[in-house]
């Protein structure tokens, strides 16, 4: 008589497959969070770079003429969105007095307060500010550069009305949101940083 042998095939059980799917789900959720965080960080670098460039150009102008020029206002005009806006001829004209021109499109709105807008003596201070709504919520985040005069007086930003903290020189990256009229942003609330 022939003997029947039971054949077994190697296979995964349903529990093993479910555990594998759960692990893959956890890893992909973590990777998406890190990817989104890195995207925002990359977008923030535009603001830091351009505000620093504006500050250098303002200081160069001051070195040549002894005053900080009044720049024609903020650009681009609201509303702000996470989508980039092309830097056009109007933007170049806006910042023409200092020679600033961004390359390509921008995600930040840039403004410089100097001269009569500032409380410092003889217009010897300025504020360069860039702010954006990078993540598409109602709050804004920003990057600022405050140049003090010889007496330590700073020029408040007309965008937010803020003065820089007294112990910080140079580029300041705020870690709180600024309210923009009509935006629904709450001053002091954590946002894009």
GUZA-497605 format. One record per residue: residue in one letter; residue number from 1; x, y, z of N, C-alpha, C, CB in turn. Coordinates in steps of 0.1 Angstrom, whole numbers, plus 5000, padded with zeros to 4 digits. Each point is the difference from the previous one (the first is absolute). Glycine has a CB too. Example, Ala and Ser with C-alpha at 12.3 -4.5 7.8 and 13.67 -1.06 7.14 Angstrom:
2
  aa    i  neast  nnorth   nup  caeast  canorth  caup  ceast  cnorth   cup  cbeast  cbnorth  cbup
   A    1   5132    4943  5078    4991     5012  5000   5009    5012  5000    4981     4988  5012
   S    2   5015    5023  4981    5009     5011  5000   4992    5011  5008    5012     4994  4978
END
This chain:
193
  aa    i  neast  nnorth   nup  caeast  canorth  caup  ceast  cnorth   cup  cbeast  cbnorth  cbup
   X    1   5008    4988  5000    4992     5012  5000   5009    5012  5000    4981     4988  5012
   X    2   5014    5022  4981    5008     5012  4999   4997    5009  5012    4999     4999  4975
   X    3   5011    5007  5029    4998     5009  5012   4998    5014  4995    5014     4985  5014
   X    4   4976    5022  4991    4997     5014  4996   5007    5009  5010    4977     4994  4991
   X    5   5030    5015  5003    5007     5010  5009   4993    5013  4998    5022     4988  4998
   X    6   4977    5019  5013    4994     5013  5000   5010    5010  4996    4984     4994  5018
   X    7   5013    5013  4972    5009     5011  4995   4996    5013  5007    5003     4988  4978
   X    8   5007    5020  5026    4997     5013  5006   5007    5010  4991    4998     4991  5024
   X    9   4995    5020  4974    5006     5011  4992   5003    5011  5009    4988     4993  4979
   X   10   5023    5014  5018    5004     5011  5008   4992    5012  4996    5023     4991  5003
   X   11   4970    5015  5007    4992     5012  4998   4999    5008  5012    4986     4987  4983
   X   12   5010    5026  5015    4998     5009  5011   4986    4999  5006    5017     5016  4990
   X   13   4982    4985  5022    4987     5000  5006   4994    5014  4999    5006     4981  5016
   X   14   4981    5020  4986    4993     5012  4999   5005    5010  5011    4980     4988  4991
   X   15   5023    5008  5021    5006     5008  5010   5013    5006  4996    4988     4986  5018
   X   16   5021    5006  4976    5013     5005  4996   4998    5011  4989    5010     4978  5006
   X   17   4981    5020  4985    4998     5010  4989   4994    5013  5006    4996     4981  4984
   X   18   4995    5018  5026    4994     5012  5006   5011    5007  5008    4978     4989  5001
   X   19   5031    5005  5005    5011     5006  5008   5009    5007  4990    4999     4983  5018
   X   20   5004    5011  4971    5009     5006  4989   4993    5013  4995    5009     4977  4994
   X   21   4978    5022  5003    4993     5012  4994   5000    5011  5011    4986     4985  4985
   X   22   5012    5012  5027    5000     5010  5011   5014    5007  5001    4982     4987  5012
   X   23   5029    5005  4987    5013     5006  5001   5003    5009  4988    5008     4979  5013
   X   24   4988    5017  4975    5002     5008  4988   4992    5013  5002    5003     4979  4986
   X   25   4985    5020  5019    4992     5012  5002   5006    5010  5010    4980     4986  4995
   X   26   5025    5009  5016    5007     5009  5010   5012    5006  4993    4992     4985  5019
   X   27   5016    5007  4974    5012     5006  4994   4997    5011  4989    5011     4978  5004
   X   28   4978    5019  4988    4997     5010  4990   4994    5013  5006    4996     4981  4984
   X   29   4996    5018  5027    4995     5012  5007   5012    5008  5006    4978     4987  5005
   X   30   5032    5006  5001    5011     5007  5005   5008    5007  4989    5001     4984  5019
   X   31   5001    5009  4970    5007     5006  4988   4993    5012  4994    5009     4977  4995
   X   32   4977    5023  5005    4993     5011  4994   5001    5012  5009    4984     4984  4990
   X   33   5016    5014  5023    5001     5011  5010   5014    5006  4998    4984     4989  5016
   X   34   5027    5003  4983    5013     5006  4998   5001    5007  4987    5009     4981  5015
   X   35   4985    5013  4975    5001     5006  4986   4993    5014  5000    5000     4977  4990
   X   36   4988    5024  5016    4993     5013  5001   5008    5010  5008    4978     4988  4998
   X   37   5028    5008  5013    5008     5008  5008   5012    5006  4992    4993     4987  5021
   X   38   5014    5004  4972    5011     5004  4992   4996    5010  4988    5011     4978  5006
   X   39   4977    5020  4989    4995     5009  4989   4999    5014  5006    4988     4981  4989
   X   40   5005    5020  5023    4998     5013  5006   5014    5007  5003    4978     4992  5010
   X   41   5031    4999  4995    5013     5006  5003   5007    5005  4988    5002     4984  5019
   X   42   4997    5009  4970    5006     5005  4987   4993    5013  4996    5005     4976  4993
   X   43   4982    5025  5008    4993     5012  4996   5004    5012  5009    4981     4986  4992
   X   44   5021    5011  5021    5005     5011  5009   5013    5006  4997    4987     4989  5018
   X   45   5022    5003  4976    5013     5004  4996   5000    5012  4990    5009     4977  5005
   X   46   4980    5023  4987    4999     5011  4991   4998    5013  5007    4989     4985  4984
   X   47   5003    5016  5026    4998     5012  5008   5013    5004  5007    4976     4993  5004
   X   48   5031    4998  5002    5012     5003  5007   5010    5006  4990    4996     4982  5017
   X   49   5006    5012  4972    5010     5004  4990   4996    5014  4994    5004     4976  4994
   X   50   4984    5026  5003    4996     5013  4994   5000    5012  5010    4986     4987  4983
   X   51   5010    5010  5029    5000     5011  5010   5015    5003  5003    4978     4992  5010
   X   52   5031    4999  4991    5014     5003  5002   5005    5008  4988    5003     4979  5014
   X   53   4993    5017  4974    5005     5008  4988   4995    5014  5001    5000     4979  4986
   X   54   4987    5023  5017    4995     5013  5001   5007    5008  5011    4978     4992  4993
   X   55   5025    5002  5018    5008     5007  5011   5014    5004  4995    4987     4987  5017
   X   56   5019    5004  4976    5014     5004  4995   4999    5011  4990    5007     4977  5004
   X   57   4983    5023  4988    4999     5011  4990   4996    5014  5007    4993     4983  4983
   X   58   4999    5016  5028    4997     5012  5007   5012    5005  5007    4977     4992  5004
   X   59   5031    5000  5002    5012     5004  5007   5010    5006  4990    4997     4983  5018
   X   60   5004    5011  4970    5009     5005  4989   4995    5014  4996    5005     4977  4993
   X   61   4982    5025  5006    4995     5013  4996   5003    5010  5011    4982     4989  4987
   X   62   5017    5007  5025    5003     5009  5012   5015    5004  4999    4981     4990  5014
   X   63   5027    5000  4983    5015     5003  4999   5003    5010  4990    5004     4977  5008
   X   64   4989    5023  4981    5002     5010  4989   4994    5014  5003    5001     4980  4984
   X   65   4987    5020  5022    4993     5013  5001   4998    5005  5014    4989     4993  4979
   X   66   5013    4999  5031    4998     5004  5014   4986    4999  5005    5019     5015  4996
   X   67   4971    4980  4995    4986     4998  5005   4995    4987  4994    4996     5025  5001
   X   68   4994    4970  5005    4993     4988  4995   4989    5005  4991    5006     4986  5020
   X   69   4993    5008  4968    4989     5005  4991   4986    4995  5004    5017     5001  4981
   X   70   4973    5007  5015    4987     4995  5002   4997    4991  4988    4992     5021  5013
   X   71   5004    4967  4989    4997     4990  4990   4984    5002  4998    5020     4984  5005
   X   72   4976    5015  4983    4986     5003  4996   4989    4992  5006    5009     5008  4980
   X   73   4993    4984  5030    4989     4992  5006   5002    4985  4999    4985     5019  4995
   X   74   5005    4974  5009    5001     4985  5000   4996    4994  4986    4995     5000  5025
   X   75   5011    4989  4972    4997     4993  4988   5002    4985  5002    5007     5020  4986
   X   76   4984    4971  5009    4988     5002  4992   4988    5004  5009    5009     4984  4983
   X   77   4981    5021  5010    4988     5004  5008   4993    4988  5005    4998     5021  4986
   X   78   4994    4981  5025    4992     4989  5005   4989    4996  4990    5004     5008  5024
   X   79   4990    4981  4977    5001     4990  5011   5012    4991  4998    4975     5001  5003
   X   80   5030    4994  5008    5011     4991  5000   4995    4986  4999    5014     5016  5013
   X   81   4993    4976  4979    4997     4986  4999   5013    4992  5000    4978     5005  4987
   X   82   5021    4982  5014    5012     4992  5000   5006    4999  4985    4991     4987  5020
   X   83   5002    5017  4970    5004     5000  4987   5010    5011  4997    4978     4989  4993
   X   84   5033    5008  4999    5010     5010  4997   4994    5010  4990    5018     4984  5004
   X   85   4987    5029  4997    4996     5011  4992   5012    5004  4992    4982     5008  5016
   X   86   5017    4993  4970    5011     5004  4992   5005    5014  5004    4991     4986  4981
   X   87   5022    5016  5020    5006     5013  5002   5000    5008  4987    5015     4991  5020
   X   88   4977    5019  4979    4999     5007  4988   5006    5014  5000    4979     4987  4996
   X   89   5018    5021  4993    5005     5013  4999   4995    5010  5011    5002     4996  4975
   X   90   4986    5002  5029    4995     5008  5011   5007    4998  5013    4978     4999  4989
   X   91   5026    4988  5013    5008     4997  5012   5014    5006  5000    4986     4979  5002
   X   92   5020    5020  4986    5013     5005  4998   5000    5015  5002    5005     4982  4984
   X   93   4984    5025  5011    4999     5015  5001   4998    5003  5015    4991     5002  4977
   X   94   5002    4990  5030    4997     5002  5015   5013    5001  5008    4978     4988  4997
   X   95   5032    5003  4999    5012     4999  5008   5012    5006  4992    4991     4979  5011
   X   96   5006    5028  4978    5010     5006  4992   5010    5009  5006    4984     4998  4982
   X   97   5012    5009  5029    5009     5010  5006   5012    4993  5007    4980     5015  5004
   X   98   5018    4972  4999    5011     4993  5006   5006    4989  4991    4990     5004  5022
   X   99   5003    4994  4966    5005     4990  4991   4997    4986  5003    5018     5016  4995
   X  100   4972    4981  5013    4997     4986  5003   4991    4994  4990    5002     5006  5024
   X  101   5001    4982  4972    4991     4993  4990   5001    4985  5004    5004     5017  4981
   X  102   4985    4977  5022    4999     4986  5003   5001    4992  4987    4986     5004  5021
   X  103   5020    4984  4980    5000     4992  4988   4988    4991  5000    5025     5000  5000
   X  104   4968    5000  4989    4988     4991  4998   4988    5005  5008    5016     4981  4996
   X  105   4977    5010  5009    4988     5002  5008   5003    5001  5015    4986     4989  4982
   X  106   5005    5018  5025    5002     5001  5015   4988    4995  5007    5015     5020  4997
   X  107   4987    4975  5015    4989     4995  5009   4998    5010  5011    5005     4977  4995
   X  108   5004    5033  5007    4999     5010  5011   4996    5013  4994    5018     4988  5013
   X  109   4976    5020  4996    4998     5014  4997   5011    5008  5007    4974     4997  4998
   X  110   5033    5012  4995    5011     5007  5006   4996    5015  5002    5016     4984  4988
   X  111   4990    5022  5023    4997     5014  5003   5013    5005  5007    4975     4996  5001
   X  112   5027    5017  4997    5011     5007  5007   4994    5013  5006    5018     4990  4984
   X  113   4984    5012  5028    4996     5012  5007   5013    5008  5004    4979     4989  5009
   X  114   5022    5023  4986    5012     5008  5002   4996    5015  4999    5015     4982  4991
   X  115   4994    5027  5012    4998     5014  4999   4989    5005  5010    5007     4998  4976
   X  116   4983    5010  5018    4990     5006  5008   4991    4990  5008    5000     5019  4983
   X  117   5000    4969  5013    4991     4990  5006   5006    4995  5014    4993     4993  4977
   X  118   5020    5011  5025    5007     4995  5012   5003    5011  5010    5011     4983  4985
   X  119   4989    5013  5028    5002     5010  5010   5015    5004  5003    4979     4991  5010
   X  120   5030    5003  4983    5014     5003  5002   5004    5013  4994    5005     4975  5001
   X  121   5006    5031  5005    5005     5013  4996   5006    4999  4986    5004     5006  5024
   X  122   4992    5003  4968    5006     5002  4987   4998    4988  4990    5016     5014  5011
   X  123   4974    4977  4992    4997     4989  4991   5012    4990  5000    4986     5015  4986
   X  124   5020    4983  5026    5012     4991  5000   4996    4986  5005    5014     5020  5005
   X  125   4974    4976  4992    4996     4986  5003   4990    4996  4990    5004     5003  5025
   X  126   4994    4984  4974    4990     4994  4990   4996    4986  5005    5010     5014  4981
   X  127   4979    4982  5014    4996     4986  5002   4997    4994  4986    4990     5006  5023
   X  128   5015    4982  4974    4997     4993  4988   4992    4988  5005    5021     5007  4987
   X  129   4968    4990  5007    4991     4989  5005   4995    4992  4988    4993     5015  5020
   X  130   5006    4972  4982    4994     4991  4990   4990    4992  5007    5020     5000  4985
   X  131   4968    4999  5011    4990     4991  5006   4992    4992  4990    4998     5016  5020
   X  132   4996    4973  4984    4994     4991  4991   4990    4991  5008    5020     5000  4985
   X  133   4972    4994  5007    4990     4990  5005   5004    4987  4993    4981     5017  5004
   X  134   5030    4977  5000    5006     4989  4993   4992    4987  5000    5022     5009  5006
   X  135   4971    4989  5006    4992     4987  5001   4985    5002  4997    5017     4993  5017
   X  136   4979    5019  4979    4986     5001  4995   4990    5002  5011    5007     4987  4981
   X  137   4997    5015  5031    4990     5002  5011   4998    5015  5001    5007     4979  5013
   X  138   4986    5026  4997    4996     5014  5002   5012    5008  5006    4976     4993  5002
   X  139   5034    5001  5004    5010     5008  5006   5012    5002  4991    4993     4990  5022
   X  140   5015    5020  4981    5012     5004  4993   5012    4997  5008    4987     5017  4987
   X  141   5024    4981  5006    5013     4999  5006   5009    5009  4993    4997     4976  5007
   X  142   5014    5028  5000    5009     5010  4993   5014    4999  5004    4980     5014  4999
   X  143   5028    4994  4994    5014     5001  5002   5003    5015  5000    5006     4978  4990
   X  144   5001    5027  5020    5003     5015  5001   5014    5003  5002    4977     5003  5009
   X  145   5028    5008  4987    5013     5006  5002   4998    5014  5006    5011     4985  4982
   X  146   4994    5017  5030    4999     5013  5006   5014    5007  5001    4979     4992  5013
   X  147   5022    5019  4981    5013     5008  5001   4998    5011  5009    5007     4994  4977
   X  148   5000    5006  5035    4998     5011  5010   5009    5012  4996    4995     4983  5017
   X  149   5001    5028  4988    5008     5012  4999   5011    5000  5011    4981     5013  4989
   X  150   5027    4997  5012    5011     5001  5009   4995    5000  5015    5013     5012  4983
   X  151   4975    4992  5019    4994     5001  5014   4993    4987  5003    4998     5025  4998
   X  152   5002    4965  4993    4993     4988  5003   4985    5000  4996    5017     4996  5018
   X  153   4978    5014  4975    4986     5001  4997   4997    4992  4987    4999     5023  5010
   X  154   4990    4970  4991    4997     4991  4988   4987    5006  4993    5010     4980  5012
   X  155   4989    5016  4976    4988     5004  4992   4990    4989  5001    5014     5014  4984
   X  156   4974    4989  5020    4990     4990  5001   4995    4996  4986    4992     5008  5022
   X  157   5004    4980  4976    4995     4996  4987   4985    5005  4999    5016     4980  4999
   X  158   4981    5026  4990    4986     5005  4998   4991    4988  4996    5008     5022  4992
   X  159   4998    4966  5005    4992     4988  4998   4994    4995  5012    5015     4994  4981
   X  160   4993    5006  5030    4995     4994  5012   5000    5010  5012    5008     4978  4992
   X  161   4999    5033  5007    5001     5009  5011   5010    4995  5011    4977     5008  4995
   X  162   5030    4982  5002    5009     4994  5010   5013    5007  5000    4989     4978  4997
   X  163   5017    5023  5015    5014     5003  5001   5008    4987  5002    4995     5023  5010
   X  164   5017    4977  4986    5008     4988  5003   5004    4999  5014    5010     5001  4977
   X  165   4992    4987  5028    5004     4998  5014   5013    5008  5002    4989     4977  5002
   X  166   5013    5029  5010    5011     5009  5002   5014    4994  5000    4985     5013  5013
   X  167   5015    4974  4989    5013     4993  5000   5004    4993  4987    4997     4997  5024
   X  168   4996    5005  4966    5003     4993  4987   5004    5010  4989    4983     4982  5006
   X  169   5029    5015  4988    5004     5008  4989   5000    4991  4988    5015     5015  5015
   X  170   4984    4992  4973    5000     4992  4988   4987    4993  4996    5024     4997  5005
   X  171   4978    4992  4988    4988     4993  4995   4992    4994  5012    5012     4996  4978
   X  172   4975    5006  5023    4992     4994  5010   4990    4992  4993    5004     5020  5016
   X  173   4995    4967  4988    4989     4992  4995   4990    4998  5011    5015     4988  4983
   X  174   4973    5018  5016    4990     4999  5010   4995    4986  5001    4994     5025  4998
   X  175   5002    4971  5013    4994     4987  5001   4985    5001  5004    5022     4990  5007
   X  176   4972    5022  4990    4986     5002  5002   4994    5006  4988    5004     5003  5025
   X  177   4983    4996  4974    4993     5005  4989   4997    5015  5001    4990     4978  4996
   X  178   5009    5029  4993    4996     5014  5000   4986    5001  4995    5025     5008  4998
   X  179   4967    5001  5007    4987     5001  4995   5000    5010  4988    4990     4996  5023
   X  180   5004    5001  4967    4999     5009  4988   4985    5003  5000    5020     4991  4987
   X  181   4976    5022  5011    4986     5004  5001   4992    4991  4990    5006     5023  5006
   X  182   4984    4971  5000    4991     4992  4992   5004    4986  4998    4994     5020  4989
   X  183   5018    4976  5016    5005     4987  4998   4995    4989  5010    5020     5011  4990
   X  184   4975    4994  5022    4996     4991  5010   5012    4995  5008    4980     4993  4986
   X  185   5032    5012  5011    5011     4996  5008   5000    5005  5014    5013     4999  4979
   X  186   4993    4994  5030    4999     5004  5014   5015    5004  5004    4979     4985  5005
   X  187   5023    5027  4999    5014     5003  5004   5005    4991  5012    4996     5024  4993
   X  188   5016    4972  5006    5006     4991  5010   4997    4986  4999    4998     5019  5014
   X  189   4993    4977  4976    4997     4986  4999   5010    4993  4991    4976     5005  5002
   X  190   5029    4983  5002    5010     4993  4991   4994    4998  4986    5010     4989  5021
   X  191   4999    5012  4969    4996     4998  4987   5010    4993  4991    4986     5020  5003
   X  192   5018    4986  4987    5008     4994  4989   5015    4997  5004    4986     5012  4985
   X  193   5018    4991  5027    5014     4997  5004   5001    4988  5008    5005     5024  4999
END
